[in-house]
């Protein structure tokens, strides 16, 4: 009887509130859909990336450093690691002594006590080439150092190559790396190697970007044995993630014989298989060096440090196939390693500093491996942060809403539960009856939500489908997600049971206290006595306030969460769009800039004094530019070489100083498109023509001609390098403007020697002095942090208002604090060596990227050392970070006042109580005084870059080769030769070759010439703001697109939440509405009394949700700035405000319509039926 009564009552309860239950189930279903879909993607996505990360070692070489033997201990000009303890020397000596002691040449060196000197000379040479073992071939074949290099290369490489056909042994090509790995000082216990990849362009499937690389993850056998995975306990660890391998037993006899037994197979990525609908066991074709290869797809896999499939497709070759195709490039490069002492690259560098004397410039050559090589991590971290944020908000919303609905359901059946209790139904049975109210919709919603979650998961899978090498399956749910959602469901059910139990256990849930519960609230009674004098309508209004205060708080909380969730999904995409567009708007109308790497000074040593000279002069107008002699033809080139070589006005109208020339873009184009033989023939012909017309100079001209002929091969090497670099730069320029893909059109690149073009600031240009600077300390809260940072700076003169405002407009400083005659220098108390000193500091602005990247904050003090002096020098100044330019997220840079900077540099000896400028044997003081005087007379002095309205930066169109002073042509005793000349001033072409101790005509001198190195840097530090904005948009496209699609689900949640709140309001106040209607209140009065509190709560919820969204965007801004080079900014746009108001109005209108409809439906007969 009781059970039947319970069931009957439960069914009746469902029927009476079927609309609420239906909407409640929709809300739960959509909520479970979002939570399950996001959590499922999060788990699978994270596991795939983590699988790659776990394979990678902790410490990595970002690039190999330069190093030298203890010979260089007293060489202040050397930058790199000096083997102060002779540990590298001992390492090399043991290898030579243990393996090659019987070699006749080694015996001879040992017997003559020349082995130590030879090894150290070899270390100096290889160290200057960053440790590359193969570089020994550039040494003279007859030199002792060549013998050492040959033996070491054989030891580390050749011997290991012999067995490459049957093993996948790791081979390294770097002496510094081999020392680190084999030294007991660093305790490395495993390492990983990255093998050279070879770009082949298109394959036969149509993939545009294919790299061939070595598959090192399997031990291979010439048999049908199933492959064994790599043993991760071994010293050499692979970087290949194997996803699947074809069952060899299923191979046909023909395929097995033709491909597998001959070990002719490849592995491709899971993404590649899916993209081209390939199957394991099928045939893959590609072309390399005009040869077509057919091979078997034996499995799928990808490189752990290259999970970004949108960059390139790596086809992994078996070692035999790799050996067959790419024999000449066998060597691999060490990428990463683990140490028993540390897994932190900063700590690892401390070990190096104990082992070596390090004289370093720039940032570290070591990095945490995963952050250096796995680009996908940046994208992953940001996507996961957004997913976690939405998950948290959604879980909170669903739990809070569920709790309040549970409260309502229990309150609505409380009377029935009381009656059933009076009939003898026990608490367990009553709790079971109440639980039906939540259990059924909860279970139904759980099933529906899980089923729909695949659509939510697909959103993130689809937008990332072309991004990664791996494939994320759509129709699976990881066990972690099932557990998470099950626990969430269980938690919600427990919440309902606990809420029910609390109500059933309450004292008032008894016959004795039933009437007492109907009495008014105690606080209300007290308050009502205080307003006894008020009008009836006021007292009725206050009664509604007290009655509905709990419901208003409920509505308020739910609306805050749901408003925040919706507005965040909208604001996020607005912020992304605005931030990427701000790259253009920040620099508008300027479209491009190239930051320079050229130092202010070049130096020479004369009579033991270091003499500094300016490395360039500024060209600030087109009139000055037009005065330069333009080299457009081969004849122009020859006449330039004649006059500058002999330093005589031999050819009229051609200057004798190389700095007075401009290599015109048409001439550069002729270099790019000419054959060397045609070019050299034309040069010889021009020389002969000139000689016939100028017989007085025939002897000198013959020597120049003979010099060219004798060294034609060497000159061709230089020519080919320059030609290749120009062709490479065409690709760069063509990316900015595709018309330059046409090789018939000359590149817009002109070369200048010792002249830097930085046009006066106007509507088309902004002109700055740009250079590099070292930061060696950050002082914060009187604590010193030692660092080695090498960053850019931009400075402008206050006389150039356009440029000055562009970088320093917001550098607000109290005028009373300024040092006399300065605009940005103030005095600060700085703690140095446990003593406070009152020192002048330069107030600077830093870019947002620099602040985020190096964790620099406002009011931090930076110790700055100019780039033209050694880091060991005590020549430095202090700067205070006065402002952070939030809109500058593209590059690391410091902004400051140009005059104040040089004034502070000049006066630093006074405030540090040192006399270094005077005591040091150099002319820096005189140079600084000259610069200050020049700047005061002409504010464009030193300016070397321009922000330009052209899409191609000014400093590419006019590329500066700064003055250097090394080798010179010398004409003595009627003979032309090449000598070291510290007095040379960049007026001759040979001044730009840096090998002082080697002949100008050496191949390695030419390869390392300043011209070649500078040409290679044309495309570095180039910023085209429109293109960068497009790149940034593409970087965040996947995330932005996913959030936009997720927003559709959030909108559904928002609508359902509003409907639930409306129904909650109606059900909670149903009896009150009926009461007011029955005693004759008008509809408007009922609505006014009834819903005013809800509307106030909704208004406050909307305002608070804007604040919450603003905080969430600020939290994400830092990580976006470091990952994508854009900072997110909260913008209260019209769209965001209108959507917020629209959602608010939807809530208001639905409440009004619902209550109005409910009131209209009430009649006297209906009221009597319900009372």
Secondary structure, 3 states (H helix, E strand, C coil): CHHHHHHHHHHHHHHHCHHHHHHHHHHHHHHHHHHHHHHHHHHHHHHHHHHHHHHCCCEEECCCCCEECHHHCCCCCCCEEECCCCHHHHHHHHHHHHHCCCCHHHHHHHHCCCHHHHHHHHHHHHHHCCCEHHHHHHCCCCCHHHHHHHHHHHHHHHHHHCCCCCCCCCCECEHHHHHHHHCCCCCEEEEEEEECCEEEECCCCCCCCEEEEECCCEECCCCCCCCEECCCCCCEECCEEEEEECCHHHCCHHHHHHHHCCCCEEEECHHHHHHCCCCCCCEEEEEECCEEEEEEEEEEEEECCCCECCCCEEEEECHHHHHHHCHHHCCEEEEEEEECCCCCHHHHHHHHHHHCEEECCCCCCEEEHHHHHCCHHHHHHHHHHHHHHHHHHHHHHHHHHHHHHHHHHHHHHHHHHHHHHHCCCCHHHHHHHHHHHHHHHHHHHHHHHHHHHHHHHHHHHHHCCCCECCCCCCCCCCHHHHHHHHHHHHHHHHHHHHHHHHHHHCCCCCHHHHCHHHCCCHHHHHHHHHCCCCCHHHHHHHHHHHHHHHHHHHHHHHHHHHHHHHHHHHHHHHHHHHHHHHHHHHHCCCCEEECCCCCCEEEEEECCEEEEEECCEEECCHHHHHCCEEECCHHHHHHHHHHHHHCCCCCCCCCCCHHHEEECHHHHHHHHHCCHHHHHHHHHHHHHHHHHHCHHHHHHHHHHHHHHHHCHHHHHHHHHHHHHHHHHHHHHHHHHCHHHHCCCCCCCCEEEECEEECCCCCCCEEEEEEEEEEEEEEEECCEEEEEEEEEEEEEECCCCHHHHHHHHCCCCCCHHHECCCCCCEEEEEEEECCEEEEEEEEEEEEEHHHHHHCCCCCCCEEEEEECCCCCCCCCCEEEEEEEEECCCCCCCEEEEEHHHHHHHHHHHHHHCCCCHHHHCCECHHHHHHHHHHHHHHCCCCCCCEEEECCCCCHHHHEEEECCCCCEEEEEECCEEEEEECCCCCCCCHHHHCCCCCCCCCCHHHHHCCHHHHHHCCCCCCEEEHHHHHHHHHHHHHHHHHHHHHHHHHHHHHHHHHHHHHHHHHHHHHHHHHHHHHHCCCCHHHHHHHHHHHHHHHHHHHHHHHHHHHHHHHHHHHHHHHHHHCCCCCCCCCHHHHHHHHHHHHHHHHHHHHHHHHHHHHCCHHHHHHHC
